[in-house]
Amino acid sequence: MKRARAQEPVQGRTRARLAALLHGKSPSVPYDNSRVWGGALRIVINGRELPPDMCRIFLDTDAGETVTARIRAELFADGVTNNGPLRPEHADARLWLDVNEHGFHDERGVHHPPLPRYEPMRLCEIPPSRPGAAVFESDEFAISATGVFHYTAAFSADSLPFQDPAKQWITVNQLSDNRDGVIVCSPASVRGCPSIAEVCIRKYGSAVQDGAFRSRRIRDLADDLENIPAEVIYLLPFFLPGTMDSHTGEDVRKGELGSIYAVKDFFRIDPALVTPPAETDIPGLVSLGLITGQDLAELLTGEQQNELRFVNDLAARPVQELLALLGPDTLTQLIGRAEMRWLVDKAHGLDKRVIFDLVLMQTSRDCPLIDQHIEWYALDEHGRPRKHSIAWLDYSDVALFDLKFNKPLQNYLSGVAPYWISVCDFDGVRIDAAQTVDRPFLKQIKNRINAIKPGAIVLGETLCPMEQAADVTTDMFYTLLVDHHVHSQSANAYFDIFEEIHARFAPGAVGMAYFENHDSRRATRAWHEQYHERMLREPELFHYWAAQAAGAVPAPMRENPWDVAYYPALFKNILCSVINCCAGSSDRVRFAYAFEMGTDYGEEQRTDFENSSPLYPHLRTESPHSLLHEAYNELARVKAAHPLLHQGSVWYLRNGGPGGDPADQLMTWVKYDASRAILIACNLDPASAHRACHPLPFAPLDPQCEYRVVSLCDTYALLGAMHRNRLREQITGAELMGTGLPLLLPPLCALILDLVPAHA
């Protein structure tokens, strides 16, 4: 009893010392971190400790999957934590988090962020990152919802009980240079790195007839979905566009057609994409359940609803009567919604998903929002909405939003994606210029989407330096490889940018990798021109590719350098998609390969949606375009059959070491897990064969085992080249680990080789 009484003042003095350090200063004075400091915030998931900047996890919400986690944080107090073990009675600590909560929107459309919850944290016996600090840890909690969530830790040493509202809590952010921890929880499907095809409905097989542009329609795309070799169809904006300036009355459309990003109404479909009522089987749409009671409630006036009380009433009326009753605009919107549902339903039947472009930066210059909410816009010196200009690009037909931290505007825009997802069952969105959006708004968008569809994919466009994209909280981001693919012929230069991507982004991130999109010139065209110029200078290059094309290209196309140069451009095309498919790493950044409409058959006309230049999907049935299209189908099959290609760890086999290519144009790497290895090799050189024989001492190989070398993908075989690659059919594990598999690849060839135990 005497010893206990003697210790009581000591314990009280310790808490008082800590209270003085935490609470005994003016709020305007920064903490002296030589005396008191808090930080080292991190999360522990499945025994793996991860940094707080961004933790990425994946959930199969359909299967009810959950992940358990703990949060750790540290506290240093001079003369306290470094003066013997800290005891529970010396300090209180708590965790702030909003995991599994999405917030809500009230009847006025105002977004209310989720209410956080507070959990106690306890001292634990874990070595601190800072000498003399104490480590606190939360109880284990479950993460069961997709979305973006935050957490932080706080400390207190006052005398009030833990639950007392008056208790003073000091967060680690107040104590020192810390930020809240971020958890991005994505649907499990994203972990599978789904391939993505970007599609502009307006231009998908468009035509110029009698001098007039004929836009394609939603039904045209729906009827052709099985011919698009991708798991996700990403639609460019389909909203009603505007073409006028409401202040001047001028036609300000960009190009001949106007931009699809000049949105006049986010909740109406562009009528040009919809089958005209006179050509539509409306009873058929009704019988398939593609027109709903919600459509009638939202699109019809009260008087019209009195005439058409039920969806089946539409089927009973002739189309001319419906036109007279509803007007062409309303009837077209009913048909447009039905056809969009038909598109999505058909995609789901083909095991594909459909996402759409969420325009956040601007509207058209005749959008009604300009008159209704001028405060939502960035204004020029005349008090009118500014045009959107980026570098040399001038978007004449758009009015720029003043978006950052504009809460009423953000409340409005964050409702667009959930609306269309609920109306048409879309599978997610692509966020335009995601890196420019303030992060609380990105969180609001994703959480509002995941609240109604937990498996929805949110893809963020990040055409920016990597450091500006690293904290974008979308499920996937853009991997900036467009110019790299078009211009680089150095294997190590590729590996340099891959390593930078791996270093910049949080482990588990998924980057959408592509080599052309609607903002860029067609890469196939650029390669075609490059190879043509070389063939004019180097006749032997022309003769090589003319000989390779003998079995794939009609004879007249093998007679001049321009036609022949197109053939190697197709090899470069599929080679780049092989790189995009296979070069990521499961323990750093995975890559999901993507392509623009037409990439898969070697389209050279860019998707210039502002002008009437047509695209030609029918080319996919003609040689050599059909060979490239089938090569994309085969790449999709190989990816599906061998998940290691996008899920395994990566080892880049850099040139310059033993067995490498001295010219640094043969690009080789290994995808592997604990039991298997696949070797990928790509020759970037359009003119010469290259040789390499990299040893694989790190690979999960048995030195005593014989391995069969199985070709999973050979682009020379896929594109009908006359040359046939010959590889060793069998090799020992000891050889693979000691000297490597000898490779000799012809120009622009890509190989995917499975190393299979001979007894398997």
Summary of the structure (lengths in Angstrom):
residues: 760
radius of gyration: 30.1
end to end distance: 72.9
largest distance: 106.5
contacts: 2558
relative contact order: 0.09
helix: 35%
strand: 25%
